């Protein structure tokens, strides 16, 4: 009896020590994960500022009717800038998912319409690679589903884009089939089949890992970041599904997954699409740009002046607040990271005496600097650096309707 008690006490002590070790290891892993997220967020933010300069100056030079020889170099520069932007966005997307900062939307949408729109957007890529691109949608899928259309678009776009990129003179077939249904829920089965280069058997287990591609040769020939499938897998799992892959070198690949949706009984409300801007909406407007980076000042001013918008620049929040007390502008473009008081604090102070002038945040959005937070400070919209010119003008123009 005495001996049993000693053994029991020793076991309990050992168990407590092991639990303590596990808690310490868990805390260490969580700290490391947080540090990694913060590091990636900071690095991505720091990269966006010079990238905004590269993309912005390239856009301005392309607007200047360059010579044929110069055009070739500028198009290469534009491609490289866009590639880097995509790369940074994908790193941030994975970072966001891993840090559980991603919120799942539950809104009503038409899945069939969403898939048709994706097909239209990728038609050019299919034609460029001489591929037959077919979309096979089950008509019995309900029109009004409740889910996250943005994430579903990301998943489908990434998978089809991959299939079209790695297939030449072949076929890409996309299937959406009603798998199961009851009064309240519908399960849809998705299948993306291509006749492309395929994936070697030894790579099938690692292809969903970050920066993983078939081989160095594949990466050199086809490009890409190697992050697309990582995002796909993480998003499907976030939505409660599981992705499966079958592939054979030289014959092609098949990706399959199922997703559950609630069925909406109410008729789908039609949301108006954002209209493209009209130059007349922008002409002769006055904008105050609050930005401390000299290159960003130059690029943004030139982009505004190209649309006949007058632009005044202030490089800090304190002076901007004082100027706005005595002078009116049609709009304020506010950089979030400013010396002295930052953009959000400046906006809060401006809103104390000016409730109506639109204030647009200019920012390289990081994990803790989300859109909702910026709007809560009194900003009306957000433009992310590096600017996409058409998006930049469209967001500005919508406040001048």
Secondary structure, 3 states (H helix, E strand, C coil): CHHHHHHHHHHHHHHHHHHHHHHHHHHHHHHHHHHHHHHHHHHHHHHHHHHHHHHHHHHHHHCCCCCHHHHHHHHHHHHHHHHHHHHHHHHHHHHHHHCCCCCCCCEEECHHHHHHHHHHHCHHHHHHCCCEEEEEECCCCCCCEEECHHHHHHHHHHHHHHHHHCCCCCEEEEEEEEEEECCCEEEEEEEEEECCCCCCHHHCCCCCCCCCCCCHHHHHHHCCCCCHHHHHHHHHHHCCCCCEEEEECCCEEEEEEEEEEEECCCCCCCCCCCCCCCHHHHCCCEEEEECCCHHHHHHHHHHHHCCCCEEEEECCHHHHHHHHHHCCCCEEEEECCCCCCCHHHHHHHHCCCCCCCEEEEEECCCCCCCHHHHHHCCCCEEEECCCCHHHHHHHHHHHHC
